[in-house]
């Protein structure tokens, strides 16, 4: 029996980790990987005990990107179906109401960079190599990267990175904002798990509302203020604010995981 192409474990309290497990293909992403990532992610998001997600790969490599042989010889409908399958996973990651952290260990290319950019926090090391090989293959960037990359690094940097096709190191990625945290190469996964555990302690209802508005930007100030009114009113009468206010009064750290005793 072959090994599963995605592994799930819980390396810290309230944290689910999904690891791409195709070491013989440098963790390249094909249909089965996408399907298993989506399946495990749905299960994790439905689990009330899970408050943060970590994406990574086995063997100290995040992923070589999309599995090229699986892309060749497609019909037009087959190509569209492939993209629809990718986009289902993209939407699932982007709409996750809990924090999503990616461990960019070693080699990170194409599809997996798009996956990470759809999340909330990216950890890299000095030896991390980030590649956008699309134009060299005669393809346009996918996995939403023409939206998510410029939002992180600016249109100028995005244009330069995508056109050059050159590898981007972890230090440069952090400098321009593509990655959020630089740690020694041997510590990338541990730091990603630690960050996920830290984010898991946040008030997740407030976090989810904030994340949704950051991902789906208002078209005008009037629209933003209307959405702000709705969100803040809901938060002000919610149990997370009750806990935060109680903690403030008691001069203690708020506990948004266990809020028993704070009625809505």
C-alpha positions, 0 to 999 in steps of 0.5 A, a space after each residue: 500500500 502506497 504512503 499517503 501524499 499528505 500527512 496530518 498531525 497536531 504538533 502543538 495544542 490546537 494546531 493541525 499540520 498538513 505535510 505534502 508527502 512526495 519526497 521522490 518528486 520533491 513534494 510536487 503537487 498533482 491532483 492527488 495532493 490537491 485532493 488530499 490537502 482539501 480533504 484534510 483542510 476541510 476536516 481540520 476546519 470542521 474540528 472545533 479543537 483546531 484553531 490554526 493550520 500549518 502547511 509544509 512538506 516532508 524532507 526539509 522541502 516545501 514543494 517543487 510546485 506543480 507536477 509538470 508531467 500531469 499538466 502535459 497533453 491536456 485538452 482545453 476542457 481538461 485544462 479548465 477542469 484542472 484549474 477549477 480543481 486548483 481554485 477549489 483549494 485556493 478558495 478553501 485556504 483563503 476563506 479559512 476563518 482560522 490562521 494559516 501558516 506556511 513553513 517555506 523550508 528549502 525549495 518552494 516553487 510555483 503552486 506552493 508559493 501561491 498556496 502560502 500567499 493565500 494564508 496569513 503568515 510565511 516563515 522562511 530561512 536564509 537557504 529558502 529558494 522561492 521560484 516563480 517559473 511560470 513564464 519560463 514554461 510559457 504559463 501565466 502565474 496561477 493559484 491567485 498569485 497575480 492578486 496575492 503577490 502584488 498585495 504583499 510586495 507591491 506591483 513593481 517587485 511582483 513584476 520584476 520577480 515574475 518576469 525574471 524567473 530567478 530564485 528569491 532567497 529567504 532574506 530577500 523574501 522577508 525584506 520585500 514582505 513576501 515572507 513574514 519571518 526569517 529564522 535559521 534554516 533548521 528552525 523553519 518548521 519549528 518556528 511555523 508551528 510556534 507561530 501557529 500556536 501563538 496565533 491559535 490563542 487569538 480571538 478567532 471570531 474577531 480574527 476571522 472578521 478582520 481577515 475577511 475584510 483584508 482579503 475582500 477589500 471595500 470599494 469605498 470608505 462608505 462601504 468600509 465603515 458600514 462593514 466596520 459597524 456590522 463587525 464591531 457591533 457583533 464583537 462588542 456584544 460577543 464573548 471574546 470582548 467580554 473575556 478581553 474586558 474582564 482580563 483588562 480589568 483583572 490585569 491578566 492575559 486574556 484566554 480566548 480559548 477557554 472563555 467559560 463564564 463569559 455569556 454572550 
